[in-house]
């Protein structure tokens, strides 16, 4: 059995921003819309979790999107500010593995949407939870009407409304399948060159442009 020292394999340090190198290999990306939501959350609560930094290589392991917002806030590189980080000492290989693990949503569990609704958030609070507009519709509209507003200028807005229930059911089936198989090998990631290519692909499959999970039958339309 691992002891406490092995499980808490980090230390907390204050370092200068200039000591941190970004991971050129970092596979995580973020849309402009999602970044706005992240920035809004940081503005309200501040940085409540430290970034993870590998002292061996000087590379940031986790927290690239948050760091970019801190840089913008503190006017880096004109201002070389100090921040508190969680320090690890890893080889480059293990650093990359940890980078993926810390950003891998399939390792972090999933939301129980019924439990979320039972938390009885007031309508003004929903915008602060970090969900996209389409996710808000899927999660909360049974108890509060169409609280998550659809993208107003989207040509697919009306079509999106009609498909929300269908997507919700598909997500439930996907979650059941994941639990049954206890494996991540039945899905894969598609990487688009830019937002325009992603939008075109989603339209071609006939799913909302901000949907994050697409079932295999949608690919048959391609």
N, C-alpha and C positions, 0 to 999 in steps of 0.2 A: 504494500500500500504506500502511495506517495505521501511524504510528510509535508508539513505546512510550508517549509522553506521551498520545496520542489513545486508546490502548487502556486505559491505566490512568487513567481519567477520574474520579478521586476523591482525597480527602485524608483523613487520620485526625485527628480532633479529640476532645478531652474537653469535654463540655458538661453543663449541668444538665438534669435531667429536665424541669423547667418550661419549657425552651426548645422542647420537642418538642410539636407539635400532631398529633393523630391525624387520619388521612385519613378524612373523613366519607364519602367515596365508596368506601372500601376494599371490594372485592367478595368478599374471602376471609372465610369463616366457619369455625368449628371446633366439633365436638361436645364435650360434656362428657367423653366417654370418650377422645377423641383428645387433648384438653387435658391429661388426667391423664397420658397417655403422654409428651407433650411436657414436662410439668413433671418427670416422673421422669428424663427424659434430661438436662434442664438441671441437676437436682440432682446427677447423677452426673458429668457432664463440664463443667458450667459453660457460660457463654456463649462459645463458641469462634469465632463469626463475629459481627462488629459489625453493628448495625442500620444501615440506610441512611437518611440524613436529608437533605432538600433545604434547604439554607441559604437559598435564595432565598425560599421560602415559609414555612419553619419546619415543614413537614409531614413526617411519617414516611413514607417510601416503602415500606420493607419491614421486617417484624419486629414487627407489631402483636401477635401472639399471644405471642411471647417477651417483649415489653415489658410486657404485662399480668401475666405471671408475675413479672417483676422488680418491678413496682409492688407486687404482693402481698407479695413477699419483703421489700422495703425499706420497706414501710408508706407508700408515696406516696398522697396529697400531704402527709401529716404530715411526712415526711422527704424533702426535695428532694435526692435523691442525684445523684452524678456518674457518667456512663458514657461509654465510648468509642464513637464512631460513625464510619461511613464517610460522608463529606460529598460531596454532588454539588450542582451549581448548574444547575437546570433551570427551564424555563418550566412553568406549570401543566399545559399540554397534554402536554409530554414527561414530566413527573412521573407523570401518570396512565398513560401508555404503559409506562413503566419499572415502575410498580407491578404492572401485569398481567403483564409479562414475567417479573419476578422471582418471581411466584407461579404461573406457568403450568407445570404439571407436564409438559405435552406438549412443552415446550421443553427439559426437563431429562433426557431419555432415559428408558429403562425398565429395570426389573430383568430380568436373565436368570435365571430361577428355577433352572435347572440349575446355573448358576455359583454361585448362593447356597447351594444344597445342597452343592456341592463344597467350600465354605469350611469345612464340618464344624463348625458351631457345636454346642456342648454344649447339652443341653436347658435348663439353668438360664440360659443366655445369651440364648435366643430371646426371652424376655419383654422384653429390653432393646433389641431391634432397632427397636421402634416400630410394628410391624405390629398390626393388629387380630386378634382371635381367629380369625375366619374366614379371614383372609389366612394366618395361621400354619398352619392346617389345609391350605390349598391348596398352600402352598409346601413344607412340610416333612413332611407325614404319610407320604409314600412311604418316607422314610428313618428315621422315628422314631415311627411310629404316630401317633395323634391327639394330637400334642404341643400344638397350639393348642386349648385347651379351648373348647367352644362355650358360649354364654350359658346358664347353668344353668336360669334361670327362664323361658326363652323357650318359648312354646307351639309354636314352629316348630322346636325344636332337632332333633328326629328327622328332620323333613323337610329341614332344612338339611344334615344329614349326607349324605343321599342325593343332594343336588344339587351338592355340592362339586366332584365330578369333571366334571360337566356345565359348571359355571361356568368351571372351569379350561380346558377345551377351547374354550369360547367366547372366553375372553380370548386364547388363542393365535391363534384365527382373527382376532380384532380387531386384534391386533398385526401379523399378516401383512398384513392389509388396509391398515393404516396405512403399513407399509413400502412396499407396492406402489403405493399412490396418492400417497405422499409429500405428504399434505395433511391438514389438520385440519378440512376443511369437511364431512366426512361425519358428524360428530357435533355435538351441541349440549348445553347445560346446562339442566336443569330446576331451578327455584328454588322450594322449599317455604316456606310461611310460618313453620313451626316444626317441631320434632322429631316432634310427634304426627302432623302431616300427612305428613311424610316416611315415618314408620313405616307409616301406613295405606296410602300409595301402594305401598311395597315389598311389603306383604302382598298387596295386590290383584294385583300383577304376579307374585306367587309366587316372589320371590327373597329371599335373606337380608337382614335389615334393615340390616346394616352393609356390604353390597356397594356398591362405588363405581362400577362400570361395568355398564350394563344394555344388552343388545342390542335392536335395534328390534322383533324378534318378540315380546318381552315386552310391548310397548306395545299389541299387538293385543288383549290381555286387558282393556284399559281401556274 
